[in-house]
Amino acid sequence: MVTAQWPEKLETLNQQALAMFYRKGVTFTVYSDASNTERVIPFDIIPRIITQSEWQMLENGCSQRIRALNAFIHDIYHSRDIVRAGIVPLEQVLVNDCYEPWMMDIRLPQPIYAHVSGIDLIRHGDGEYYVLEDNLRTPSGVSYMIESRYVSERLLEGVLDSEQVLPVDGYPNMLRVSLAECCGKDQPYIVVLTPGRYNSAYYEHAFLAREMGAALVHGYDLYVENNRVYVRTVQGRQKVDIIYRRLDDAFLDPLAFRSDSILGVPGLMAAYRSGNVMIANAPGTGVADDKSIYPYVGDMIRFYLGEEPILHNVPTWMCRKPDDLAYVLAHLDELVVKEAQGSGGYGMLIGPKSTKEEIALYRKRIEAAPEDFIAQPTLALSTCPTCVEEGIAPRHIDLRPFVLSSPNKVRLSAGGLTRVAMREGSLVVNSSQGGGVKDTWILRGDSMNSEKGGAV
């Protein structure tokens, strides 16, 4: 077995992993870099280990959460029962930047909106898992999950078999099956719509298209005729049944959203409203993963499912509420403050790690538009042994399981993506902020006693 007693061997394995990622082009783009630098994502060879019984709890919790979120999205674009019940304020929905009036009263063949979701989980110092945020628009990272496993299998040959680690390579087929079930066709024609090679997740777009046997297309490859979507191929035109889109709502259709978009397909929303094409994830889905909607998810589970939440939220103050705002402004040096529409680890204030000047500037931003911010306590994220320049050291981690929703069932690939903050003391695991990834091992039959943040 590989153990933390072999730092030199682990460093060699990490360098080999980096070379493998480089050869395969496993990269991401850093938009905060003036040159939009494309980089190989950091990988750590020491896996994160979770027992199968613990994973079953996480799987059940994520499935429950997504079922409630899909019910919420359907509800707010139709009868708005949860608003009438006084559980979610109407203004929280209508002023949300991701709320799409185009989606009102569309009768989808199946009431699934978030076909592909990523639920970000953290394990707190109390040993409990908490949901940090829901990613329902265009969640990324599943290719890193699969490629991380490929590297582990190559470099730790035989270890995974001996430890009975559950596989993850079936995800692309699982995705195709799930999308087909939502579409209602046995052999639908699926395309992956990408904004292009300069997108930070372009590697993943190409990877999933290849692994699913789907066409990777740009907006200019598609056109609408008689409210049907077609793709140009060397054999002639082909009617498209499912568009797995990897670009934001605003760019999907210049006739419906941003008129200056050259990434989307003119007339796409008319074809969608006519029921002639399925878009995954559905436009307007982002209204449910806004950080100002996040505090209501537990109530959604009780309202739509009649169940108690299996996974709980991190306690959250909503700055749009006067009492919450007063508390947040009085405790900025203790809290993590986030933009309601933020992502990628950008735009945050981590109070305990910020200077007085940074806190003062952020205070002004909150006071100018309090409805744009939420705040949470600074959590003691669990750590995992990680190979760093100094040897083996603990680094903070989170977990993003990938959830596939269909009318038949909710599916999760075993384990998901473990992201790791490579910098000492950092709580930000996003790759755009210097974070890396680890393989996540779910051990069949709990072949180890318990997860200790752990290494094999």
Secondary structure, DSSP 8 states (H G I E B T S, - for coil): ---TT-HHHHHHHHHHHHHHHHHHT-EEE-TTSTT--EEE--EEEEEEEEEHHHHHHHHHHHHHHHHHHHHHHHHHTTT-HHHHTTSS-HHHHHT-TT--GGGTT---SSS---SEEEEEEEE-TTS-EEEEEEE-SS---HHHHHHHHHHHHHHSTTHHHHTTB---TTHHHHHHHHHHHHHT-SS--EEEE---TTSTTHHHHHHHHHHHT-EEE-GGGEEEETTEEEEEETTEEEE-SEEEE-S-GGGS-TTTS-TT-SSS-TTHHHHHHTTS-EEES-TTGGGGSSTTTGGGHHHHIIIII----SSEE---EETTSHHHHHHHHHTTTTEEEEETT--TTTT-EEGGGS-HHHHHHHHHHHHH-GGGEEEEE-----EEEEEETTEEEEEEEEEE-EEEE-SS-EEE-SS-EEEE--STT-----GGGT-EEEEEEEETT--SS--SS---
